[in-house]
């Protein structure tokens, strides 16, 4: 129990429950299966990308901000390609993930090569990826996409009927999100590379000395971020049924805020999948709650900004406190009698 | 007996400085070898070459009869070579168990991690050293001594053939050192070769089968354990016989300059009281982790004390920041001049005036360049800093000259009290001796000096009085004219008895 009380996840879950209760009290529509399913579906894109952000943050230091641009490029490319040549949804995933992996790996090379904070490199590459997309697409929106995306999006698990007689069920999108979460959790908790990521985040020099392949691990992490962006791209295309060149870019801060909220630290070495999931859920609920309560959605962006500032402050304060309470000298508290 | 490791003609240089000038050295399969040398003699470079962190420019490494020109860290680990670095190379965000098991995880290289296995590995290793920490605790929450135990445990996990301990005893008490030596002998029985690397000698002599001495990147001598006397090693390490002359200055009449009463800081030091007269050099010594540096940082306001009073020239002062300390007339020369004492990329001149820039203001509050030039020239001359021009960058100077620049910076501020915290560590004997002369000169001019050092001869010969710190307390204060270096050494290393046991021992006939 004491251990539970120390964990960010516990408090996050508490806040989510409280917030859920408050919103339900004002608008009972919140706590309906229909609303919750809808919420899960619309936040699965963010949720999938959040896992990538978590990996980068654990690895150390600043977040990646280019994953939305990567997803954007992958989405546009895959939508265009399937329109031209057809194909099936698995192939779409494969292509999007490959495109994402290449771009992510490119980030990895640059970060390792120049040893600059990830955020700096990825601001630059994000502009390159996004800029290229804009130049090549001339900003054209694709409104009609291959019908397989619609068929994919309409797969439902369970068949429930709402009060208004509308049939609904759980979309496949949150299931994909769940799969990504499970895979992410397994990697972080139970594989060597996952532990290596934590180790590098904790003390990179020590990681090198122990024989952890730091460079390879870093490349893998950035590639993984790209792959997740690819998955998110197809899921997004399926949900919005179009390819708009600027529909994802700009979302990165929300995702990063959610991951910080979930307990990841700017200093690296910490963060969990459960925390990240709860962080995304809290953001989703706040977003949804504001709509249900009829409050301006501008408050949402204030909330996101505040979350980032507060999370960073908390990590920094924890670090300062640790530094202060660390035992530097084992002081003899009983007093000393003279020895000679 | 076959050699486990043989180094042949190893050379390594860094940007024109030859750190290793052709080292030939062999280590038997279960030998205990001690590698000694002063700071900067090339010990750490040699370790890094064996561990694969650095590649030699010339030469070969023979390990188990196979030759390696290039050894990567992973090769070194796979060959069973383990280094315990001074900074332990631990992961503060992982548990004790995982930290201990990590080397082995890397070695077995399984893609999937089994947590029960990690725990078992950790339990076995912790048993070997009879460690009693909680395996689920995060390493970041452990004390320094326990962190070192974790590092040792990690090295003791399976298939270790050769263990290198880099300055392993610097943070340990005598009792803990004895325990470590016991563990090392035990390892030798199990067929593991061990190399102790140290710049201190006592513990080395206790366990050495052979002692290799490095000086200026060269292997000066390899002695059998019984040939290696303290005196001989000191001579070999330094290349000269150091003949300290004692500092004798009668300060009995000097005015009370500084008085510290009941100074305490949680987890750092407890109930520190001492006084310093004008012209006096007061030595503080003790093991690493005895609280001596923490005390210095508190006096200089970098990590202020929680309670107690500091009185300077009869005036009680509050020191909560470095600025408070400077205003009160306290200067501080740190051990680590690279990160704390100097701005390496700035010029020698800029470094010298750094602490007194306010005083160089002329008209309009701008810095008066004449005053600047005069001050800089004075100190370069006064301290005999070997530099072509004042605008040469500090990073181009030798260690001894750099430390003189730091001294100059504080002396320029005409401090009442100057604290030197291991300030001569890692600089050569000649430079060291000239810094001692400067300190003595300053003391004669009326500055009160606090000289913190772990080199007993340095404090005994340069100070009027010495305080010995242990576990955050001053356990003994002595006049140097009454003591020998051996006396002090013994006091510093003495196994600390807990208060009660000591009293019992005294009361029993």
Interface residues (C-beta under 8 A of the other chain):
Chain A: X190 X191 X192 X193 X194 X195 X198 X199 X201 X202 X203 X205 X206 X207 X208 X209 X210 X211 X212 X213 X269 X270 X322 X325 X326 X327 X328 X329 X330 X331 X332 X333 X334 X335 X336 X337 X338 X339 X340
Chain B: X51 X53 X73 X74 X77 X83 X85 X88 X89 X90 X91 X92 X93 X94 X98 X102 X103 X105 X106 X107 X109 X110 X111 X112 X113 X115 X140 X141 X143 X144 X145 X266 X267 X268 X269 X270 X271 X289 X290 X291 X294 X470 X471 X472 X473 X475 X476 X491 X494 X496 X497 X498 X499 X500 X502 X503 X506
